[in-house]
Amino acid sequence: MESWHGVSVPELPGTGPEPRIRDTATGELVIAAEGRAATMYACGITPYDSTHIGHAATFTAWDLLLRAWLDAGHEVTYVQNVTDVDDPLLERAARDGEDWRQLAGREIARYRADMETLRVLPPSRLVGAVEAMPVIERFTARLADCGGLYELDADLYFPRSADASFGSLSRLSPRAMVELFAERGGDPGRPGKKDPLDALVWLAPRPGEPSWPSPFGPGRPGWHVECAAIATECLGTVFDMQVGGSDLIFPHHEMSASHARVALGAPAFARRYAHAGMVRLDGEKMSKSLGNLVFVSDLVAGGTEPAAIRLALLAHHYRDDWDWTAAGLAAAEERLARWRSAVAAADRGAAGADRGAAGADQGAAGAADPSASPARQVLAGVRDRLADDLDAPGALAVVDHWAEAVLAGSATGGGRLVRDTVDALLGVEL
């Protein structure tokens, strides 16, 4: 599947520190990538209603990690999936009387355009479930060979008892797992299952739904096996980071990892996990089911500058739950204007200082330029904040402090370096 087009990232002096991430599985702050090669798998969209601000906040968070990795000198392989066949997509298509493939294609195109608009760097590979069907079939066959499947009315289930480490990511009680499983697309109450938490791996054909031939009979894959198969096919048995929204911790990420451990042997799947908080509107989680969505494309069509949308997202730490508000967007627009004014003022001040020093002697000309020091501090400060669990609000505060000093006349010069820092590390074009 074609990804979107990336933007040019300015080259910054030196290299940034190793990014550290709060690992969901352990709660510890850990180095995100173990070697020079950094690998990340992000659960992408189910393309039936995108791209809303919740999506944008999540993928902007992983964009920060990608940028921090690149700044630290890593070679990054970033894979993102698209669940372009699944129950919610099929249900929406049936409701609207539309072919599910047309619905998916339109929403994927809108998602790509929105990611480009927000200057989110593209993944190395964007992989749809439909195109990955052979990969998923091979993975499912390995599960079968390892005793990780059983049949129920022509459907295939994964028994959670096959994995002794099941639950190690979410660390939830069995009761809490069952409740969340029912809330988030699972079927804990289906008669005949060996355990309420057993996950559907291969669905036999349903009337009016698409299916594909396979060694297990015609049908289509479950959600969890899709990501387990794509991630390990593209990144290897073990990779650095699995990322997604906090609503994916259980059951999706728990079950995908469990599938991989059984099919490929422990340890398998991600070394680290990071999860973004939920975005609310009027105090309620922003979600498709509630219909309370704010779309990136609608904001841009209404005249909102994409850089302001991105700054509004970065004003919140990625792990926090928060509310999208008109006041928050207005504050981001004011911040963007202030930063641009400061960059322009700093460049004007530096030009004036250069003209005034034109006749200085050689010794003075060879001295270090003190006007560059505040901008260097901005670079170091933004790098430091992003390396500390992607502290975007802290990074914004570093730039705010510089902008206030410039606009107050107590600092000058370094506008280009600050502009490049904000562009390369925060993805905001000034």
N, C-alpha and C positions, 0 to 999 in steps of 0.2 A: 504494500500500500504506500502511495506517495505521501511523504511528510510535507511540512510547509517550508517556506524559504526563510533562512536565517538572516540576521543582520550582521554587519561587520562589527567586531568587538575591538575597541581601541587597545593598543598595547601599552601596558603600564610599566613604569620602572621597577626593577626588582621582582620579587615573587612574594605572594601572600603566604600566611601561615596555614598549617593543616586545619581544614574545617573539622570541628567536633560537633556531634549530633547527640541529642538525648535519645538513647535507644529505648524504644517502647517496651521491648522484652525484658530489659533489666532495670530501666529507670536511670541508668548511668550515662554520664557525658563521656562519649568515646570518640576516637578518631574515626571519621566516616569511611575512609578507604585505607586498606592495609598496605598497598604497594603503589608503584608509579601508575599502573593501570587502575582506574577507578570505574566501577560498574554499578549501574542503577537500573532498576525496573520500576516503572510507575504504572499503576492501574489507571487506564484511560477512561474515556467516556463510553457509555452506552448511548448510541446516537439517535435519540428521539426527542431531545429538548435541550439544546446546548447553544451557546456557551453562557451559562449564567454566572453571576459573581462568585458563587461558591466554587464552581469549576476554576474560574480565573484565579481565585485566591490560592487554591491548592497547587495549580501548575506554576504559578508565579513563585511559590515557595521552593519547588524543586528546581526552577530556573536559577534561583539564588545559589543553591548548592552546586549546580553545574558551573556557574560562573566562578564561584569560589574555588572549585576544583581546578578549573582551567588556570586561574590566577596563581594557584599553588604549584603549577607545573605538571598536573596529571594529564595523562591520555585517557579520555573519558569515552566509555561506551554506554549509551543511555537508550534503553528500549522502553517503548510505551505501547500498550495494546489498545485496540478498539473492539469492544464487544458488539460486533455488528450483526449478531443473531442471538436473541435472548428473549425471555418472556416479556419484559416491559416494552421492548421495541415491537414485538409482535402484537401485543395488546393495544398499543397506541395506533399502529397501522390498521388493525381491525376496527378500532373505534372510529377512525377517520375515513375508512373506506379507501385506504391507500396501499399500494404495494410496499411491503416492508423494505425491499431493496431500494426503492426510490426514496423512501423516508430516510433510511440510513445514509444514502449517498448525499442527500441534501444537507443533512445535519453534520456529516463529516466535513463537507466543504465549508460550512459556516464555522465550524470549530477551527479548521485550519486558518481561515481568514482572521478569526478573532485572535488566535495565538500570534499571528504575524503582526496584527495591529498593536498588541500589547508588548511586542518585541521579546516574546518568549523564545529562547533558542530551541530549535527543533531537536527531537530525539534522533539518535543515529539510525534507528529503525522504528517505524510506526507499523504495527502488525495487526491486521484484522483477524478475528476468529475464523471467518469463512475461508480466507486464504491459507490459514494455518491448520485447516482440517487434517491434512496428512500428519502433521507434527503431533496434533492432539491424539490421533488414532494410535500412533506409535507409542506415545506415552501411556495411553490407556492399556495397550497390550502389555506393557511392562508392569503396570499395576496388576493386571490379571495374572501374569507369570509369578508375581510375588505374593499371591493370595490376597490381594487388596481389593477384590471385587466380589459381590454376590448379586444374584438376579432376583428381581421382584417384579412379576408381571411384565417381563420383557425389558424392564428398566434395569440398569446396573448401578449399584450403590457401593460406596467406599465405607467399610466398617471402621469406625474410629478406634475400635479395640486393636486394630492392626498396628497402631502407632503408640508406643509407650510414652512419647513426648507430647501427645495431643494436649493442648491447653497451656503449653509453656509460654506462648506469646501473650495471650490475653489474660492469663492467670485468673480466670473467672470461675465461680462455682458452677457445678453442673446445672443447677436451677437457673442461674442467670444466663448460661449458654442457651438453654432450651428456649427461654423467653426471647432472647435476641434472635435466635435462629428463626423463630416463628415470625418475628417482626420484619426480618430482612430477607425474605424470599425462601426460607427453608420450609421443610415439611415434617416437623417433629412428630406430628400426630398421625402420620400415614400408617394404616394397619399393615402388618407384615414385616416392618423394618426390625432389624435386630436390636437397634438402639435408636432413640429419638434423634440423636445427633449424627447419625450416618448421613453422608452427603451423596446426592445424585450425581453420577459421573456421566452416564449416557442415557438419554431419553429416547425410548422407542417412539415411532411416529405418532403424532396426534393429528386428528382431523383438521385440515386446513392449514397445517403448519409445515414448514420446510423440513426436509430430512436428507441425509446423505448416506450412501452405502458405506458399510464398514465391516470388518471381520466379526463385529458383535451384532450384526444385523443393521438395518436402516435406522436412522435416527439423527440426533444432534447432541453435542456435548453439553455438560453442565458448566456453570460459570467458573467454579474453583479449579477444575482440571484444565480449563483453557489457559489460565494464567500460569499454573504450575508448568504446563508443557511449553508455552511460549518463552517464559523466562529462562528456563534451564536449557532450551534449545539454542537461544540466542546468546546467553551469557555464561553458560556452563553450569555444572552441577552446583557450584557454590559461587555466589557473587556478593558484592559489598552491601548494597542497600536495596530494600523493598520499601516503597513509599506509596502513600495514598491518603485519603481522608480518614479521620478517626472512626467513621462508621464502618470502615472496612477491616478494622482490627479483628472483629468477630462478626460473622463467621468466615469472611472471605480470606483474609490473610492467614488466619489460623489453619483453615482447611487446605489452602493451596500448599502451604509449607508441609502439612502433614502428608498430603498426597506425594510430594516430592521425596520426603524421607523414606516412605515405603517403597516407591518406585525405584529410587536411585541409591538408597542407602544413607544412613546418617553419618556425618552431618551433610545435609543438603539444603539448598535454597539460600536465603539471605543470612549474612552475618549480622546485619543490623536492620532495624526497622525505624521509620520515622512517619509520623501521622499528623496531618493538618487538622486544625479545629473546624467546627461548623460555623457557617455564616448565617445569621438570623436576619429576619425582617420583621419589625414590630414585635420583637421578643420571641418569635417562633423560628425554628430552623428553616432555612430556605431550602425547599425541596420541590421536586416535580409533583409528588403526590398531593402536596398542599396547594400547589398552584401559585405560590407567592414568590415568584422568580423575578429577578432583575437581570436583564440580558446585556452583555457587553455591546452587542451590535445595536441595540436600541439606544443605549447611552451615547454611542458614537454618532448614530444617525440624528440624535437630538442636539448635537453640537458639542458634546463633552470631549475634550482632548484625551486621547489614550494615555498620555503621560500622567495626566491627573488621576485617571482611574487606577493606574499602576501605583502611584503614590498613596492613594487611598487604601489600597490593599496592603502596602508595605508599612503603613502606620500601625499595624497589628502584628504581634508575634505569631508565627505560623501555627504554633500549637494551641493558641487561645481560641475559644469560641467568642464571637463578637457580632455586633449589629451593623448592618449596612444602613447608613442614614444620609439624608441630604446634607446635613451639617458636616458630616465626615468628608463628603465629596467636596464641599465648598472649602473646607480647610485644606484639602489637598491642592485645589486650584490656587489658593492663596500661597501655599508653600512653593508650588511650581513657579509662580510669578516672582516670588521673592528670591528664589535661587537664581533664576535667569537674570534678574536685575543685579544681583551680587556678582555673577560671573562677568557681566558686561562692565560693571563698575570696576572690578578688579583688573580687567584687561586695560581699561582706560587709564587707571592709576599707574599700572606698570609701564604703559607707553610714555606717560608723562615723566615718570622717574627715569626712564632710559634717556629721554631727551635732556633732562637736567644733568645727567651724569656723563654726557658725551665728552666733556672736556676734562674729566678726572684723570689723574696720573695713572701710570701703569700699575702701581701697587694697589690703588683703590679698585682699578678695573679687575684685578685678579682676585679680589676678596670674594668670599661667599656672599650671594645675594640674600639678605635677610627677608626680602619680600616673598621668596619662594617657601620659606619655612612653614607658614600657616597652611599652605596647600599640601605640603608634604605631610603635615599632621592630619589633614583630612584623609589622605590616602591611607596612612597608617591606622587611623581611628576606624575608618569604614572596614578595612581588612580585619582588624581586631574584633569588631562587633559581629561581622558575618561568620568569623571562625568560631565564635561562641554560640553554637546552636542557632545560627542564622538569625541573629538579633537585629532584624531590620529596623524596628523602632529606634534602637540605639544608634544604628548607622545614620538614620535620618537626623537624629539629634546632633551628631558630629557635624553634618553639613549645615544644619541650622545655626550652630554656634559660629561657624566660619562666616556664613552669610550675614549674620547680625553684626559681626565685627567689621566686615567690609562695608556694609551700608552705613555703619556708624563712623566710618573713616579711620578706624584703628588698625586696619589691615589692608594690604593692597597686593596686586600681582597674583600669579598662580591660577588665574581663571581657567586657562586651558587644562591644567592638570586636574582641577576639581571637576571640570566638565567631563573629562575622560574617565575619571574615577567613578562618577555618578553613572555614566553610560556603561562602562565595562562591568562594574560590580552590582549596580542596582537596576540596570536595564532602562534607565530614564534618560531620554534625550533632551539636553538643555540647549 
